[in-house]
Amino acid sequence: MEYPSLPGLLALAASASFLHAATPPEPRFRVLTLDTNVAIGYGLALADVDGDRRIDVILCDKSQIAWYRNPEWKKYVIAEKLTSLDHVCVAAADIDGDGKAEIAVGAGWNPGDTANSGALFFLQAPKDRTQPWKPIALPHDPTIHRIRWIQDRAGRMTLLSAPLHGRGNNPATGEGDGVRIQRYTPPPTSAGPWTSEVLDASHHKTHNIDPFQWDTDPADELVLASREGAFLVNPATDGTAVTTQIGSDENGGFGEVRAGRFAPGSRFIAGISPMHGNQLVLLTPPAAGSGLWTRRILDDGLIDGHALACADFARIGRDQIVVGWRAMNRPGARVGIKLLTPMDPAGKEWRTSWVDDNGMACEDLQVADLNGDGRPDIVAAGRGTRNLKVYLNETPAPAGL
């Protein structure tokens, strides 16, 4: 094997340094509208539903659960009116390794009823996955609001549930029992019972929770948005979890939180503050290594901020932040999606670019590579705009690549 000479190594290092410091390319997206008759668009999930190795779009709407087949984007309704109240959340992942996604749904949405509302279903797929799926009811807490598939320490896929309020809480004040963040483990066979365990019950109003890989063990760690602030949740070996606060309850806590990277080993958390708030906040670890993270406002012009993701859309080696807002009950207010790019490896300077200016009242958005070109794409569902869109990432490669 022939190794580069010292001058060659220095040239490569200089080239890499140049690319790292070069101005990131402006984002470019091509928009596809999948649906113009969305009722609310409560939640989205992106996964391969039919096993063709393409990522499909799953929509949790007011009274329907549907998936849209990639790449022709034909819509298939697989469940309807699971409860008399609205569906509210969806999670999809291949949990058994057969290449096809399993889907779970939260429903019975009534945030004012902390005693009797809510429902949780696992949808059992038929042989033909374009046909209706069989709902299997699971135990649940009232005001179920967000669900995610996460990996445990044994490498198994489990279902995480996060209600909005604790059982019996006063919805206005938050007084009462804490919100039970629960993990459900599927049975080895479809006929067996699901088991559950409570990972955390220390918060009195939560809005979103997101899994990511923080350390070297197989289990997904979690970042949690609550009225009390932003928190890291690290599942322990005994079935519980260690919860660490990283963001304060300043300005009313957080409604959305997502993990991102400036570089390998250099993390940040993006958040929307407060719940349904106006601020896009950046949290970075403290220099001392412990305590609350440094808080910085990147944008304070959101109107009812409600959707967030982090990914390297520009292929510059560090994540950008995509944020959406819906301006619910604000007639005439502008809605949209923005993408914020760190212009340097430390995230000291940021550039703001539009993804959708006033064409998407964003209720939820998710990110995945939909066409296999190595670039993450965006999918968003609009509440007031009643639409479902794909934003195909056509951002040019950085100079020199």
C-alpha positions, 0 to 999 in steps of 0.5 A: 500500500502506498502512503501519502508523503508528508507534503501530500498530507499537508496538502490534504490537511490544507484542503480539508481546512479550506473546505471546513472554513468555506462558506456553506452553499445556500440551501435549495429544495424542490417542493412536491405537494402530496396532499391538499386535503389534510384536516390537521396533520397532527404527526408524521413518521418516515419509514419503509412501510412496504419493504421496497427499500424506499422511505415512505411518509406516514401521516397521523391526521384528525380521523385517519392514519395513512401512508404515501408510497414513495416515489409515486406518493399514492395515499393508502388509508390504513386506519380511521376513527380509532376513537371518537376523539382525534388521533394525535401522534404516530411512530413507525420503525422496523422493530422485527428486522423484516424490512417493513415498518411497524406503526403505533398511534396515539388517539383520544386527544383531549388535553383538558381531560387528564383523567379519562382521555387518550388511547394507544394502539399498535396497528397490526399489518395485513399481508397487503399493507395497502389495506386496513390494519388491525388496531390492538389497544395498549394500556395508556395514560390520559392526554397521550401526546407523543410516541416514539420507537426507541432502542433499549440496552438489549438492542430491542425496539420499544415504544416510548409514550409521553403524555402532555399532562400527568394523570389527574393534573390541573391542566391550567396550573400543572399541579398534581402527579408528574407525567409518566414517560413510559417504555412499552416492550412488545411481546416475543410473539404477537399473541403475548402481552406488552410490558411497560416501565416508567422511565421518568415522572418528574415533569408536570407538562411535557410537549415533545421527546426525541431519541438520539445516540448520546453515548456508546451503549445500544440504548437510545438516549432522549432529549425532553421538552417540558414546562420545567425546561430541557432535559437529557434522559439516559435509560439505566440498566434497571429499567429506570433512567437518569434525567439531567436538566440542561435548559432552564424554565426561562421564558416558560420552558420548551415545547420542542427539542432536538439534538444536533452536532457541530462535529463528531463529539461536539453536540448542541440542542435546538429548542423552541421556547416556550411551548408553542413559542416565538424563540428558536433557542440554541443550547451548548454544553457548559465549559465546566462540563456540568450544569445548565447549558449555555442558552442563545436565541437564534430567532425570536420571530416564530409565531406558534413554533411547533416543528423542529429537526437537525440534519446536515442538509448542506453536507458541510460536516455539521448540522443545520436546524430546520424550524416550522411554525403554524400561527394557529388562531392567528388570522393573517399571520405569516407561517413557514419553515426556515433553515438555519446554518452554522457558518463556522464549526463552532456555531458562532455565526448563523445564516437564515434561509427560507424553505417555505415562506407562508405556504406551510402552517407547520404542525409537524416536520420530519427529515430523511433521505427519501430518494437515496441521493445521500441528502436529507429531505424534509416532509411537513404537514400544515394545519391551517394550510391543510397540506402535506409537502415534501421538500427534496434537498437539491442543495449543491455540494460544498465547493471542492467536493 
